[in-house]
């Protein structure tokens, strides 16, 4: 058995979700792929995959093996690239996790530049507001906003995003335009952003000079995903606080109107985060460097 090829075959089945797609991506007959996985299971004396006529699922042992083996595969890819005479250019897979609106409005519009600079790097982008576990999720790095809580991770500051309070013109016509934050408690409808981790609503925060206010009003609607949160405001469901970059297109189109501009919340920090005990591959190093060049301006675009 070619164990490395078998590991690659097994990893591709996990990622593709079935044998046919995995075989196609490896340009390998389905029967050959299946045999490699069976040989790997026999070698390990453990069931890695549960197969039925309709689907393939990964066993707990298979998931554990995949997470450990994939690091080896990626390290070998890195070694190959470092010894390739042509390849002072980094290559291989880079797995990135990022929140919804930050992916849509900040990272993805800038990615063509990165791809043009580093055509041998392949990117798997996981987009969700719920942060993944960097270790068990086999992710190279995450891009997240807000305070950092895990001291075991390495964080690089990417810049600060301006936050605004806004609502649809139709909503403001019906309910009026508040002049002060305290007026939000008087019959206004607030669409809260819910923490994807805890499910709790983030309070509305306001700052003017040294004065800071926090409004915790019972919300009519709560949303735990940033793009849907913005869509709720555009639909006229209520007032939201969001990133200026996320609302920029709707503000320009007149679908949203900024309110309480004199009481803008404080800026929101963004970081790229990765495990401190993980080998910093060449592809991750150049990606972080590129992020630190392009993100500050785009966060305030």
Secondary structure, DSSP 8 states (H G I E B T S, - for coil): --HHHHHHHHHHHHHHSSHHHHHHHTT--HHHHHHHHHHHHHHHTS--EEE-SS-EEE-HHHHHHHHHHHHHHHHHHHHHHHH-TT-SS--EEEEEEE-HHHIIIIIHHHHHHHHHH-TTEEEEEEE-SS---TTTTT-SEEEEES----TTEEEEEEEEE-EEEEE-HHHHHHH---SSGGGGGTT--BEEEB-TTT--B--EEEEETTEEEEE----SEEESSHHHHHHHHHTTS-BEEEEHHHHHHHHHHTS-EEE-GGG----EEEEEEEETTS---HHHHHHHHHHHHHHHHHHT-
